[in-house]
Amino acid sequence: MMKFNPQTRPRILLVDDETELRMLTEMIFSDEGYEVSHAADVKEAVRLHRENPFDLIIAELIMKDRNGFETLAELFSTEKTAFFPFRICGVLSGRHHGCK
């Protein structure tokens, strides 16, 4: 994998209500040179992204407070945050269905 200049590293926001998954995913992306932040819920994700928009947001499909599609709608709700790469990932019925 390509390593990035620390001054220009792409910023990723991980949104997942499961701490262990956030930490594991953060470790994987950090090891590849990305600057990674995380949020445990949609409210925190929206606040962080509106303060300083991310280059990519990866969100769990099903969370306690909202689902990934509601997260997407909330994050797209302002002009400042209307355009950015976004991935929704999920596990349904014990089977991994990947990212969309």
BAVEX-792608 format. One record per residue: x, y, z of N, C-alpha, C, O, CB in turn; residue number from 1; residue in three letters. Coordinates in Angstrom, 3 decimals. Atoms other than C-alpha are relative to their C-alpha. Glycine has a CB too. Example, Ala and Ser with C-alpha at 12.3 -4.5 7.8 and 13.67 -1.06 7.14 Angstrom:
// BAVEX-792608
<pt <0.890; -1.190; 0.000>; <12.300; -4.500; 7.800>; <0.900; 1.200; 0.000>; <1.936; 1.181; 0.665>; <-0.992; 0.027; 1.246>; 1; 'ala'>
<pt <-0.820; -1.190; -0.060>; <13.670; -1.060; 7.140>; <-0.770; 1.090; 0.730>; <-0.261; 2.198; 0.899>; <0.414; 0.462; -1.415>; 2; 'ser'>
//
This chain:
// BAVEX-792608
<pt <0.831; -1.196; 0.000>; <0.000; 0.000; 0.000>; <0.869; 1.250; 0.000>; <1.997; 1.250; 0.494>; <-0.942; 0.003; 1.212>; 1; 'met'>
<pt <-0.709; -1.268; 0.060>; <1.023; 3.580; -0.626>; <-0.038; 0.685; 1.361>; <-1.085; 0.742; 2.008>; <-0.606; 0.911; -1.081>; 2; 'met'>
<pt <-0.076; -0.790; -1.229>; <2.191; 5.565; 2.387>; <-0.131; 1.470; -0.369>; <0.351; 1.894; -1.420>; <1.337; -0.268; 0.773>; 3; 'lys'>
<pt <0.270; -1.399; 0.276>; <1.144; 9.209; 2.594>; <0.924; 0.909; 0.789>; <1.428; 0.545; 1.852>; <-1.444; 0.329; 0.313>; 4; 'phe'>
<pt <-0.717; -1.043; -0.700>; <2.994; 12.343; 3.543>; <-0.833; 0.370; 1.231>; <-2.020; 0.660; 1.082>; <0.259; 1.247; -0.928>; 5; 'asn'>
<pt <0.775; -0.313; -1.210>; <1.958; 13.026; 7.196>; <-0.714; 1.344; -0.044>; <-1.720; 1.535; 0.640>; <0.901; -0.025; 1.189>; 6; 'pro'>
<pt <0.638; -1.312; 0.075>; <1.118; 16.615; 6.277>; <-1.206; 0.004; -0.931>; <-2.023; 0.923; -0.870>; <1.001; 1.036; -0.459>; 7; 'gln'>
<pt <1.102; 0.033; 0.955>; <-1.318; 15.581; 3.532>; <-0.766; -1.318; 0.048>; <-1.430; -1.690; -0.920>; <0.523; 0.236; -1.401>; 8; 'thr'>
<pt <0.675; 1.300; -0.097>; <-2.669; 12.265; 4.789>; <-1.507; 0.155; -0.151>; <-2.094; 1.055; 0.450>; <0.326; -0.677; 1.341>; 9; 'arg'>
<pt <1.463; -0.033; 0.105>; <-6.283; 11.589; 3.738>; <-0.630; -0.296; 1.358>; <-0.132; -1.117; 2.128>; <-0.498; -1.017; -1.060>; 10; 'pro'>
<pt <0.688; 0.133; -1.289>; <-8.707; 11.849; 6.660>; <-1.231; -0.875; -0.164>; <-2.043; -0.659; -1.064>; <-0.395; 1.389; 0.566>; 11; 'arg'>
<pt <1.125; 0.928; 0.014>; <-11.197; 9.057; 7.356>; <-0.743; 0.103; 1.327>; <-0.133; 0.193; 2.392>; <0.480; -1.458; -0.256>; 12; 'ile'>
<pt <0.844; 0.067; -1.196>; <-14.123; 9.079; 9.793>; <-0.691; -1.352; 0.023>; <-1.387; -1.713; -0.926>; <-1.047; 1.164; 0.031>; 13; 'leu'>
<pt <0.670; 1.282; -0.198>; <-15.295; 5.698; 11.091>; <-1.183; 0.216; 0.933>; <-1.029; 0.785; 2.013>; <0.981; -1.073; 0.576>; 14; 'leu'>
<pt <1.207; -0.160; -0.811>; <-18.872; 5.619; 12.421>; <-0.550; -1.389; 0.301>; <-1.042; -2.081; -0.589>; <-1.074; 0.889; -0.731>; 15; 'val'>
<pt <0.467; 1.323; -0.410>; <-19.798; 2.508; 14.404>; <-0.233; 0.034; 1.506>; <0.558; 0.614; 2.250>; <1.029; -1.124; -0.393>; 16; 'asp'>
<pt <0.296; 0.003; -1.429>; <-21.406; 1.920; 17.780>; <0.720; -1.121; 0.743>; <0.574; -1.243; 1.959>; <-1.489; -0.125; 0.216>; 17; 'asp'>
<pt <-0.767; 1.068; -0.632>; <-19.148; -1.083; 18.451>; <1.466; 0.416; 0.110>; <2.175; 0.518; -0.891>; <-0.136; -1.323; -0.799>; 18; 'glu'>
<pt <-1.348; -0.501; -0.266>; <-15.901; 0.069; 20.047>; <1.086; -0.880; -0.610>; <2.023; -0.368; -1.223>; <0.221; 0.113; 1.489>; 19; 'thr'>
<pt <-1.042; 0.900; 0.482>; <-13.889; -3.020; 19.115>; <0.170; 0.110; -1.514>; <1.296; 0.115; -2.011>; <-0.324; -1.441; 0.389>; 20; 'glu'>
<pt <-0.087; -0.113; 1.457>; <-14.738; -2.709; 15.410>; <0.598; 1.332; -0.424>; <1.375; 1.391; -1.377>; <-1.376; -0.171; -0.626>; 21; 'leu'>
<pt <-0.592; -1.307; 0.305>; <-13.908; 1.006; 15.389>; <1.505; -0.037; 0.207>; <2.259; 0.448; -0.636>; <-0.628; 1.100; 0.873>; 22; 'arg'>
<pt <-1.425; 0.037; -0.315>; <-10.537; 0.366; 17.019>; <0.776; -0.876; -0.990>; <1.869; -0.502; -1.415>; <0.208; -0.512; 1.424>; 23; 'met'>
<pt <-0.662; 0.884; 0.957>; <-9.642; -2.534; 14.708>; <0.106; 0.682; -1.361>; <1.169; 0.666; -1.982>; <-0.763; -1.337; -0.125>; 24; 'leu'>
<pt <-0.007; -0.677; 1.295>; <-10.614; -0.582; 11.592>; <0.950; 1.192; 0.028>; <1.670; 1.439; -0.939>; <-1.421; 0.457; -0.381>; 25; 'thr'>
<pt <-0.919; -1.129; -0.139>; <-8.742; 2.475; 12.863>; <1.454; -0.471; -0.099>; <2.267; 0.168; -0.766>; <-0.238; 0.724; 1.341>; 26; 'glu'>
<pt <-1.357; 0.517; 0.020>; <-5.610; 0.398; 13.389>; <0.414; -0.365; -1.434>; <1.533; -0.064; -1.848>; <0.119; -1.226; 0.929>; 27; 'met'>
<pt <-0.303; 0.407; 1.380>; <-5.773; -1.008; 9.832>; <0.284; 1.225; -0.865>; <1.295; 1.266; -1.567>; <-1.172; -0.817; -0.600>; 28; 'ile'>
<pt <-0.187; -1.187; 0.835>; <-6.186; 2.404; 8.177>; <1.175; 0.854; 0.476>; <1.906; 1.404; -0.348>; <-1.275; 0.837; -0.012>; 29; 'phe'>
<pt <-1.127; -0.777; -0.533>; <-3.695; 4.151; 10.476>; <1.331; -0.605; -0.435>; <2.263; 0.117; -0.792>; <-0.069; 0.069; 1.539>; 30; 'ser'>
<pt <-1.231; 0.679; 0.420>; <-1.051; 1.543; 9.652>; <0.322; 0.262; -1.473>; <1.476; 0.164; -1.889>; <-0.122; -1.506; 0.242>; 31; 'asp'>
<pt <-0.195; -0.285; 1.427>; <-1.555; 2.421; 5.975>; <0.236; 1.490; -0.262>; <0.372; 1.902; -1.414>; <-1.213; -0.476; -0.799>; 32; 'glu'>
<pt <-0.347; -1.401; 0.160>; <-0.922; 6.114; 6.610>; <-1.155; 0.979; 0.001>; <-0.944; 2.172; -0.215>; <0.730; 0.160; -1.233>; 33; 'gly'>
<pt <1.154; -0.893; -0.050>; <-4.444; 7.517; 6.898>; <-0.130; 0.633; 1.385>; <0.252; 0.033; 2.390>; <-1.287; -0.763; -0.363>; 34; 'tyr'>
<pt <0.360; -0.638; -1.264>; <-5.468; 9.984; 9.590>; <-1.428; -0.435; 0.302>; <-2.338; -0.157; -0.479>; <0.134; 1.588; -0.067>; 35; 'glu'>
<pt <1.296; 0.603; -0.294>; <-8.396; 8.269; 11.304>; <-0.609; 0.594; 1.259>; <0.051; 0.718; 2.291>; <0.138; -1.509; 0.150>; 36; 'val'>
<pt <0.798; -0.411; -1.156>; <-11.080; 9.640; 13.612>; <-1.184; -0.945; 0.063>; <-1.500; -1.627; -0.912>; <-0.466; 1.514; -0.101>; 37; 'ser'>
<pt <1.172; 0.872; -0.083>; <-14.087; 7.785; 14.907>; <-1.083; 0.620; 0.846>; <-0.839; 1.468; 1.705>; <0.380; -1.355; 0.562>; 38; 'his'>
<pt <1.179; -0.457; -0.728>; <-17.570; 8.401; 16.203>; <-0.824; -1.219; 0.375>; <-0.958; -2.156; -0.412>; <-0.840; 1.011; -0.845>; 39; 'ala'>
<pt <0.799; 1.119; -0.490>; <-19.745; 6.079; 18.274>; <-1.465; 0.109; -0.405>; <-2.221; -0.855; -0.284>; <0.105; -0.088; 1.503>; 40; 'ala'>
<pt <1.394; -0.172; 0.404>; <-23.003; 7.540; 16.983>; <-0.101; 1.080; -1.074>; <0.867; 1.782; -1.365>; <-0.885; 0.364; 1.218>; 41; 'asp'>
<pt <0.226; -0.936; 1.102>; <-24.510; 9.669; 14.230>; <0.171; 1.445; 0.446>; <0.758; 2.249; -0.278>; <-1.393; -0.198; -0.584>; 42; 'val'>
<pt <-0.101; -1.379; -0.495>; <-24.737; 12.829; 16.339>; <1.460; 0.448; 0.058>; <1.795; 1.550; -0.378>; <-0.648; 0.123; 1.397>; 43; 'lys'>
<pt <-1.424; -0.322; -0.089>; <-20.990; 12.742; 17.024>; <0.623; 0.080; -1.394>; <1.440; 0.963; -1.654>; <0.738; -1.050; 0.856>; 44; 'glu'>
<pt <-0.532; -0.014; 1.366>; <-20.215; 11.922; 13.366>; <-0.349; 1.291; -0.723>; <0.500; 1.886; -1.387>; <-0.532; -1.193; -0.789>; 45; 'ala'>
<pt <0.441; -1.233; 0.649>; <-22.251; 14.879; 12.122>; <0.777; 1.193; 0.558>; <1.229; 2.049; -0.203>; <-1.525; 0.207; 0.194>; 46; 'val'>
<pt <-0.737; -1.104; -0.616>; <-20.580; 17.236; 14.603>; <1.440; 0.050; -0.513>; <1.926; 1.108; -0.912>; <-0.012; -0.137; 1.533>; 47; 'arg'>
<pt <-1.394; 0.052; 0.446>; <-17.073; 16.091; 13.657>; <0.145; 0.385; -1.473>; <1.054; 1.128; -1.843>; <0.569; -1.397; 0.226>; 48; 'leu'>
<pt <-0.095; -0.265; 1.439>; <-17.735; 16.229; 9.913>; <-0.330; 1.456; -0.329>; <0.264; 2.034; -1.239>; <-0.938; -0.932; -0.771>; 49; 'his'>
<pt <0.331; -1.403; 0.254>; <-19.325; 19.675; 10.055>; <1.114; 0.937; 0.469>; <1.320; 2.000; -0.117>; <-1.311; 0.364; 0.694>; 50; 'arg'>
<pt <-1.124; -0.815; -0.490>; <-16.378; 21.038; 12.059>; <1.153; 0.008; -0.994>; <1.766; 1.049; -1.226>; <0.489; -0.521; 1.358>; 51; 'glu'>
<pt <-1.124; 0.128; 0.921>; <-13.803; 19.764; 9.558>; <-0.264; -1.215; -0.892>; <0.080; -2.333; -0.509>; <1.367; -0.141; 0.775>; 52; 'asn'>
<pt <0.414; 1.126; 0.845>; <-15.084; 17.613; 6.637>; <1.126; -1.003; -0.295>; <2.286; -0.636; -0.486>; <-0.543; 0.528; -1.301>; 53; 'pro'>
<pt <-0.926; 1.107; 0.238>; <-13.418; 14.248; 6.076>; <0.080; -0.310; -1.491>; <-0.798; 0.069; -2.266>; <-0.435; -1.253; 0.787>; 54; 'phe'>
<pt <-0.170; 0.446; 1.384>; <-12.104; 12.797; 2.817>; <-0.846; -1.227; -0.295>; <-1.265; -1.444; -1.432>; <1.466; -0.302; -0.285>; 55; 'asp'>
<pt <0.795; 1.223; 0.136>; <-13.995; 9.549; 3.411>; <-0.671; -0.287; 1.332>; <-0.074; -0.108; 2.393>; <0.884; -1.210; -0.453>; 56; 'leu'>
<pt <0.712; 0.433; -1.205>; <-16.634; 8.379; 5.879>; <-0.434; -1.440; -0.225>; <-1.018; -1.769; -1.258>; <-1.238; 0.931; 0.318>; 57; 'ile'>
<pt <0.420; 1.400; 0.027>; <-17.199; 4.685; 6.602>; <-0.925; -0.191; 1.185>; <-0.533; 0.045; 2.328>; <1.230; -0.996; 0.051>; 58; 'ile'>
<pt <0.990; 0.123; -1.075>; <-20.361; 3.938; 8.593>; <-0.630; -1.382; 0.014>; <-0.852; -1.998; -1.029>; <-1.087; 1.064; -0.150>; 59; 'ala'>
<pt <0.736; 1.244; -0.200>; <-22.006; 0.847; 9.997>; <-1.428; 0.189; -0.507>; <-2.018; 1.255; -0.333>; <0.010; -0.426; 1.503>; 60; 'glu'>
<pt <1.356; -0.067; 0.533>; <-25.332; 0.079; 8.340>; <-1.049; 0.089; 1.106>; <-1.989; 0.879; 1.014>; <-0.273; -1.210; -0.870>; 61; 'leu'>
<pt <1.001; 0.051; -1.067>; <-27.218; -0.690; 11.552>; <0.657; 0.386; 1.320>; <1.551; -0.302; 1.813>; <-0.645; -1.415; 0.098>; 62; 'ile'>
<pt <-0.486; -0.461; -1.298>; <-26.542; 1.279; 14.733>; <-1.204; 0.240; 0.905>; <-2.350; 0.219; 0.455>; <0.865; 1.300; -0.144>; 63; 'met'>
<pt <1.088; -0.168; -0.964>; <-28.555; 1.913; 17.879>; <-0.824; 1.256; -0.241>; <-2.050; 1.216; -0.133>; <0.556; 0.031; 1.392>; 64; 'lys'>
<pt <0.757; -1.253; 0.117>; <-29.482; 5.545; 17.196>; <-0.577; 0.231; -1.392>; <-1.661; 0.800; -1.514>; <0.882; 1.161; 0.367>; 65; 'asp'>
<pt <0.482; -0.154; 1.377>; <-29.853; 5.510; 13.385>; <0.700; -1.029; -0.872>; <1.666; -1.666; -0.452>; <0.251; 1.451; -0.536>; 66; 'arg'>
<pt <-0.696; 0.905; 0.910>; <-28.960; 3.422; 10.376>; <0.921; 0.781; -0.933>; <0.916; 2.012; -0.933>; <-1.009; -0.826; -0.814>; 67; 'asn'>
<pt <-0.966; -0.630; 0.883>; <-26.298; 4.123; 7.779>; <-0.620; 0.953; -1.009>; <-0.015; 1.967; -1.358>; <0.764; -1.044; -0.720>; 68; 'gly'>
<pt <0.663; -0.872; 0.965>; <-28.777; 5.635; 5.335>; <-0.439; 1.313; 0.653>; <-0.360; 2.375; 0.035>; <-1.208; -0.713; -0.617>; 69; 'phe'>
<pt <0.349; -1.223; -0.739>; <-30.021; 8.095; 7.959>; <1.253; 0.821; 0.291>; <1.215; 2.051; 0.268>; <-0.729; -0.348; 1.321>; 70; 'glu'>
<pt <-1.278; -0.690; -0.204>; <-26.393; 8.927; 8.725>; <0.377; 0.757; -1.258>; <0.760; 1.925; -1.203>; <1.119; -0.998; 0.385>; 71; 'thr'>
<pt <-0.318; -0.617; 1.279>; <-25.810; 9.631; 5.063>; <-0.859; 1.241; -0.248>; <-0.336; 2.286; -0.635>; <-0.190; -1.007; -1.131>; 72; 'leu'>
<pt <0.903; -1.133; 0.205>; <-28.874; 11.901; 4.827>; <0.366; 1.174; 0.908>; <0.362; 2.325; 0.471>; <-1.451; -0.425; 0.252>; 73; 'ala'>
<pt <-0.370; -1.055; -0.952>; <-27.829; 13.844; 7.925>; <1.305; 0.684; -0.416>; <1.432; 1.905; -0.325>; <0.139; -0.584; 1.421>; 74; 'glu'>
<pt <-1.288; -0.566; 0.385>; <-24.277; 14.300; 6.671>; <-0.076; 0.803; -1.296>; <0.714; 1.727; -1.492>; <1.019; -1.101; -0.146>; 75; 'leu'>
<pt <0.178; -0.725; 1.258>; <-25.453; 15.497; 3.243>; <-0.871; 1.242; 0.159>; <-1.124; 1.933; -0.827>; <-0.607; -0.914; -1.040>; 76; 'phe'>
<pt <1.030; -1.021; -0.206>; <-27.813; 18.059; 4.801>; <0.467; 1.449; -0.096>; <-0.367; 2.355; -0.101>; <-0.606; -0.202; 1.316>; 77; 'ser'>
<pt <-0.466; -1.379; 0.144>; <-25.591; 21.130; 4.485>; <0.861; 0.131; -1.243>; <1.448; -0.846; -1.708>; <0.787; 0.448; 1.248>; 78; 'thr'>
<pt <-0.794; -0.232; 1.207>; <-23.862; 22.694; 1.504>; <1.472; -0.343; 0.226>; <2.130; -0.897; -0.654>; <-0.134; 1.456; -0.451>; 79; 'glu'>
<pt <-1.405; 0.250; -0.318>; <-20.475; 22.434; 3.229>; <0.329; -1.491; -0.023>; <1.451; -1.872; -0.355>; <0.341; 0.585; 1.365>; 80; 'lys'>
<pt <-0.264; 1.435; -0.114>; <-20.849; 18.664; 3.670>; <-0.766; -0.812; -1.043>; <-0.924; -2.022; -0.879>; <-0.362; -0.485; 1.393>; 81; 'thr'>
<pt <0.865; 0.686; 0.959>; <-22.953; 17.800; 0.611>; <0.724; -0.986; -0.912>; <0.087; -1.892; -1.449>; <-0.697; 1.007; -0.839>; 82; 'ala'>
<pt <-0.718; 0.861; 0.929>; <-20.206; 16.099; -1.422>; <1.242; -0.581; 0.652>; <2.189; 0.138; 0.973>; <0.378; 0.771; -1.261>; 83; 'phe'>
<pt <-1.146; 0.699; -0.556>; <-17.836; 13.508; -0.024>; <-0.188; -1.497; -0.219>; <-1.328; -1.953; -0.299>; <0.180; 0.327; 1.510>; 84; 'phe'>
<pt <0.128; 1.455; 0.116>; <-17.070; 9.770; -0.459>; <-0.542; -0.585; 1.304>; <-0.156; -0.161; 2.393>; <1.366; -0.645; -0.355>; 85; 'pro'>
<pt <0.658; 0.594; -1.159>; <-19.158; 7.625; 1.880>; <-0.208; -1.476; -0.278>; <-0.632; -1.837; -1.376>; <-1.355; 0.707; 0.314>; 86; 'phe'>
<pt <0.235; 1.433; 0.104>; <-19.314; 3.856; 2.458>; <-0.864; -0.434; 1.174>; <-0.641; -0.029; 2.315>; <1.340; -0.791; -0.032>; 87; 'arg'>
<pt <0.831; 0.590; -1.049>; <-22.002; 1.996; 4.378>; <0.314; -1.487; 0.026>; <0.234; -2.160; -1.001>; <-1.542; 0.264; -0.247>; 88; 'ile'>
<pt <-0.365; 1.404; -0.144>; <-20.963; -1.412; 5.731>; <-0.915; -0.664; 1.019>; <-1.417; -0.011; 1.934>; <1.479; -0.145; 0.421>; 89; 'cys'>
<pt <0.861; 0.651; -0.975>; <-22.951; -4.027; 7.560>; <0.103; -1.507; 0.008>; <0.563; -2.136; -0.946>; <-1.398; 0.382; -0.245>; 90; 'gly'>
<pt <0.131; 1.433; -0.168>; <-23.422; -7.522; 8.844>; <-1.458; -0.243; 0.333>; <-1.977; 0.307; 1.304>; <0.968; -0.564; 1.114>; 91; 'val'>
<pt <1.412; 0.299; -0.226>; <-26.952; -8.882; 8.606>; <-0.153; -1.496; 0.179>; <0.443; -2.274; -0.566>; <-0.886; 0.513; -1.173>; 92; 'leu'>
<pt <0.281; 1.417; -0.264>; <-28.165; -12.201; 10.012>; <1.264; -0.840; 0.134>; <1.305; -1.999; -0.279>; <-0.862; -0.568; -1.104>; 93; 'ser'>
<pt <-1.218; 0.744; -0.227>; <-24.643; -13.171; 10.965>; <0.867; -0.196; -1.221>; <1.906; -0.850; -1.133>; <-0.332; -1.298; 0.553>; 94; 'gly'>
<pt <-0.794; 0.137; 1.218>; <-23.381; -12.952; 7.374>; <0.467; 1.366; -0.452>; <-0.298; 2.330; -0.425>; <-0.807; -0.693; -1.118>; 95; 'arg'>
<pt <-0.563; -1.265; 0.452>; <-21.107; -10.235; 6.060>; <-0.517; 0.294; -1.402>; <-0.391; -0.533; -2.305>; <1.554; -0.037; 0.025>; 96; 'his'>
<pt <0.532; -0.388; 1.300>; <-22.734; -8.374; 3.185>; <0.841; 1.074; -0.674>; <0.469; 1.571; -1.737>; <-1.418; 0.486; 0.149>; 97; 'his'>
<pt <-0.931; -0.928; 0.621>; <-19.858; -6.013; 2.479>; <-0.428; 1.448; 0.049>; <-1.292; 1.834; 0.836>; <0.210; -0.383; -1.397>; 98; 'gly'>
<pt <0.234; -1.454; 0.040>; <-19.901; -2.319; 1.634>; <-0.688; 0.375; -1.286>; <-0.523; -0.283; -2.313>; <1.320; 0.782; 0.141>; 99; 'cys'>
<pt <0.702; -0.519; 1.194>; <-22.055; -0.375; -0.781>; <0.534; 1.373; -0.326>; <0.088; 1.996; -1.289>; <-1.544; 0.058; 0.221>; 100; 'lys'>
//
